[in-house]
Amino acid sequence: MKKLILSKIFVYPIKSIAGISLDSSNVTTHGLKYDRRWLLVDENNVFITQRLYPEMALIQPSIINDTFLLKHKTKNINQISIPAFLSEGKELSVKIWNDYCSAFHYNSDVDQWFSEILNTKCKLFYMPDDSNRYIDKTYAKNNEIVSFADGFPFLIIGQSSLDDLNSRLKTPIPITRFRPNFVFTGGEPFEEDYLKKIKIGDVSFSVVKPCARCVITTTNQETSERSKEPLLTLSGYRRVNNKVLFGQNLIHHNLGKIKLGNKITILKKIKTNLYK
């Protein structure tokens, strides 16, 4: 078997807006540094995503010296600059799925910038270090916590899995449709389905659950346009219990730094007939 090599690292600082490709990143208690520690919510302090607002994909962040620079990918809208981390401010409870989390609100000027782009009233919040949102106890090993990611701190996908999918599509799609944190080369298509425990650099992970895919995967991340693919094709060979599965969720067992080119060491594999 070919060596598994970490080939891409992504973080998505504000949940559901565009991501950032990195050469290296630090694994923190909540997940990768900067990953989904910020959240847009509606007037009721309930989270919003590309599921309802596909134009969120067109908001591009960059981070320089712990400062956010935010711009629109296609429209001539003034970019804004805001501090990435808040140590104080108006602290409120925000809702994400079935969880309620304590978070700091930015200010009305920031809210107005996002509201104009998305054409809906929304507010930006930051999850501080002491705000603990726990993963599903069914999959927890040691009361692990997570940021504003859907359910788990990390998502991994093999490049071979995307290549296999693209061989079935009329128009190939990029890996960004699936918003992974880690992409690796080597191995067979869907090699990640058979991994149970791995090590990337000096950080150990458990592979806990396949990722069920939603309409965001059908959203072109550069234009915000939607189509039926890739869910239509994936449903033909990756549907289990009426869910389309692509990629695997991870939890981590220690902190550390990872970087592109790290070997992914397989500590434990499993057999599965899930997709047969």
Residue, then its C-alpha position, 0 to 999 in steps of 0.5 A: m500500500k502506498k504511504l498516506i501523506l497529508s497533502k492539504i490542511f484547511v480551516y474555516p474560521i467563521k462557520s460556513i464561509a470560505g476556508i483557508s488553506l494552510d501549510s501547517s496548523n496547531v491542534t488545540t482543545h477545540g480542533l485546529k487553531y482558528d477553525r470554526r470558532w466564529l459563528l454567524v447567527d440570526e435575530n434569534n441567535v440561532f446559527i446560519t449556514q450555506r444550507l439556507y444562505p449559499e452566498m456565505a461561500l463568497i465571503q473570503p477570510s484571511i488572518i494576519n497577526d490575529t486580525f481578520l480581513l474579510k472580503h467578498k470574492t466577486k462583488n466590489i464591497n469594501q473589506i473589513s478588518i476586525p480582531a480575530f480574538l475577543s477577550e471581553g464583550k457582550e456574552l450571550s448564548v447562541k444555538i447551534w443544532n441542539d447545543y447552546c454555547s456561550a460566546f462573545h458578540y462583536n458589534s453592530d458595524v460588523d453585523q451590518w457588513f455581513s447582513e448587507i452581503l447575505n441580505t438578512k439580519c445576522k450577528l457575528f460571535y466568537m467562542p472563547d476558550d472556556s466555552n465548552r461544547y461537547i461532542d456526541k457522547t456516543y462517540a466521545k472517548n474523554n469528554e472531547i469538545v468541539s468548536f462550532a463545527d457541525g459535530f466533530p473537531f476534524l474531517i478527513i478525506g482521501q484524494s483518491s476518494l475525490d478522484d473516484l467521484n470525479s471519474r463518475l461526474k461529467t464535470p469534476i469538482p474540487i475538494t473544497r465542496f466537502r470542506p475537509n480539514f485534512v486531505f491525504t494522498g496514497g491509498e485506495p479510494f475511500e481508504e479513510d472508511y477503513l481507518k480506526k486510529i491514526k497519527i498525523g505528525d505527533v498527534s493521534f486521532s480516532v476515526v469515529k464516524p462517517c460524515a453525512r453530506c448535505v446540500i452544501t456539497t452542491t454549492n459551487q464555492e466560487t460562485s454560490e450556484r447550486s446543482k444536483e451534483p455531487l449528491l446525485t451521483l454519490s447517492g448511487y453508491r454511497r447511500v446508507n440508511n438514506k444518508v450520503l456518506f463521504g469523509q470521516n470525522l475524527i477526534h484527537h487525543n493530544l495537542g501538537k503541530i501538523k504540517l503538509g507532508n506529514k506521514i499518516t501512520i495507521l495505528k488500527k484499521i477495521k473491516t466494514n461492509l457498510y457500503k456493500 
